[in-house]
Amino acid sequence: MIYTKTGDKGTTSLVGGTRVSKDDVRVEAYGTVDELNSHIGLLAEMMRKQQGGYYDELKAVQHNLFTLQTLLATEDAEIYARLPQLEQEEVDMLERQIDTITDQLPKLHNFVIAGGTMEGAQCHVCRTVCRRAERCVVTLAKETKIDDVIQRYLNRLSDYLFVLARRAVVMSGEKEDLYIN
C-alpha cells in the first residue's frame, strides 16, 4: 500500500522509526536532496543520447544522493554506522570530472546566465537546488553531527553541474549567455 496515513498530522518517520515534524530541519535537508535527485534524473534522461558518458555519471550521482539522503534521514548512531557511507573517493571523482570537463571549455571571464540549451538550463536548475540542499545540510550540522564528506560532496557536485552546464551549451555549438556589466 502506498499510503499509510501516518503522516496525516504533519509528522514523518526517520530511519529507525523516530517521528518528527515534516518541517524538521533534518527532513528539510534530506527532502531537498530528494528534490535534487529528481532534477538530476530529468537531466540524465535529457543527456542520455549525448556523447561523453554523462548519463552514466549522472546515474552514479543519483545513487550517491540516495545514500546521502538515507544518512541525513538517520538520527540513530548505531543504525547510521551500519548504512552504506558516502566516501571521500566520490568527492575526488567529482573533482576529476570537473577538471576533465573544464579542460574542454574556453576560459571564463564573466558570470554565466543560465540557459543556452535545455540540458544547460536543467544543469543550472540542478546546480541551484544542490546549493539549497547544501545550505540545508549546513543548517542541520549546527544541530547535530554531520559527516564532513556530505557537505564536501554537495559543494563539489554544484561545481560539477556548473561545468556540465557550460559543456552542454558549448558542445552544442550554442553561445553561452554571459553577464557583462
C-alpha positions in Angstrom: 0.0 0.0 0.0 1.4 3.4 -1.0 -0.4 5.4 1.7 -0.1 4.8 5.4 -2.0 7.8 6.8 0.7 8.0 9.5 1.8 11.5 8.2 -1.6 13.0 8.0 -1.0 15.1 11.1 2.3 16.6 9.9 4.8 14.1 11.1 7.1 11.6 9.4 9.4 8.8 10.4 13.2 8.9 10.3 15.2 5.8 9.5 14.9 3.9 12.8 11.3 5.0 13.5 11.7 8.3 15.4 8.8 10.5 14.4 9.5 14.2 13.7 7.6 17.1 12.3 7.6 17.3 8.5 9.2 20.8 8.8 12.1 19.5 10.9 15.5 20.7 9.7 16.6 17.1 9.1 13.5 16.4 6.9 14.1 19.7 5.0 17.7 18.6 4.3 17.0 15.1 3.1 13.9 16.3 1.3 15.9 18.9 -0.6 18.4 16.3 -1.6 15.5 14.1 -2.8 14.3 17.1 -4.9 17.8 17.4 -6.3 17.9 13.7 -7.1 14.7 14.1 -9.1 16.0 17.0 -11.1 19.2 15.1 -11.8 17.1 12.2 -13.1 15.5 14.5 -15.6 18.9 15.9 -16.6 20.2 12.3 -17.1 17.3 11.5 -19.4 17.9 14.7 -21.3 21.6 13.8 -21.8 21.1 10.0 -22.4 21.9 10.2 -26.1 24.8 12.6 -25.9 28.4 11.7 -26.2 30.7 11.7 -23.2 29.2 9.3 -20.7 27.3 11.9 -18.8 24.2 9.8 -18.4 26.2 7.1 -16.5 27.9 9.8 -14.4 24.6 11.3 -13.5 23.1 8.0 -12.6 26.1 7.4 -10.3 25.4 10.8 -8.7 21.8 9.8 -8.2 22.9 6.7 -6.3 25.3 8.7 -4.2 22.5 11.2 -3.4 20.2 8.4 -2.3 23.0 7.2 0.1 23.3 10.8 1.3 19.5 11.1 1.8 19.5 7.9 3.8 22.3 9.2 6.0 20.6 12.5 6.6 17.3 10.7 7.5 19.1 8.6 10.1 19.4 10.0 13.6 20.3 6.8 15.5 24.2 6.4 15.6 24.1 2.6 15.6 21.8 2.4 12.6 23.9 5.1 10.8 27.1 3.1 11.3 25.6 0.1 9.6 24.5 2.0 6.5 26.5 2.5 3.3 28.6 5.6 3.6 29.5 8.3 1.2 33.3 8.2 0.8 35.9 10.8 0.0 36.5 8.9 -3.2 33.2 10.2 -4.5 34.3 13.8 -3.9 37.6 13.0 -5.6 35.7 11.6 -8.6 33.7 14.7 -9.0 36.9 16.8 -8.9 38.4 14.7 -11.6 35.3 15.0 -13.7 35.3 18.8 -13.2 38.9 19.1 -14.3 38.3 16.9 -17.4 35.3 19.0 -18.5 36.9 22.3 -17.6 39.9 21.4 -19.9 37.4 21.2 -22.8 35.9 24.6 -22.3 37.0 28.2 -23.1 38.3 30.2 -20.2 35.6 32.0 -18.4 35.9 35.8 -17.6 32.2 36.6 -16.8 29.3 35.2 -15.0 27.1 32.8 -17.0 23.4 33.3 -17.3 21.5 30.0 -17.1 20.2 28.7 -20.4 21.7 28.2 -23.8 20.2 24.7 -24.3 17.6 22.7 -22.5 20.3 20.5 -21.0 22.4 23.5 -20.0 19.4 25.1 -18.3 18.5 21.9 -16.5 22.1 21.7 -15.2 21.6 25.1 -13.7 18.3 24.1 -12.1 20.2 21.1 -10.6 23.1 23.4 -9.5 20.8 25.8 -7.7 18.8 23.1 -6.0 22.1 21.5 -5.0 23.2 24.8 -3.4 20.0 24.9 -1.5 20.5 21.3 -0.3 24.0 22.3 0.8 22.6 25.2 2.8 20.0 22.9 4.5 22.8 20.5 5.5 24.9 23.3 6.9 21.8 24.3 9.0 21.4 20.7 10.1 25.1 20.5 11.0 24.5 23.3 13.6 22.2 21.0 15.4 23.8 17.6 15.0 27.0 15.9 13.8 27.0 15.5 10.0 29.9 13.7 8.3 32.0 16.4 6.6 32.1 14.4 3.3 28.4 15.1 2.9 29.0 18.8 2.7 32.1 18.4 0.5 30.2 16.2 -1.9 27.3 18.7 -2.3 29.7 21.6 -2.7 31.7 19.8 -5.4 28.5 18.5 -7.1 27.3 22.0 -7.6 30.6 22.9 -9.2 30.3 19.7 -11.4 26.8 20.8 -12.5 28.1 24.3 -13.4 30.8 23.0 -15.7 28.5 20.4 -17.1 26.0 23.2 -18.0 28.8 25.1 -19.8 29.8 21.9 -21.6 26.3 21.2 -22.7 26.0 24.7 -24.2 29.5 24.9 -25.8 29.4 21.4 -27.3 26.0 22.0 -28.9 27.5 24.9 -30.8 25.4 27.5 -29.0 27.0 30.6 -27.4 27.0 30.9 -23.6 24.9 33.9 -22.4 27.4 35.8 -20.4 26.6 38.6 -17.9 28.6 41.6 -18.9 28.1 44.7 -16.9 
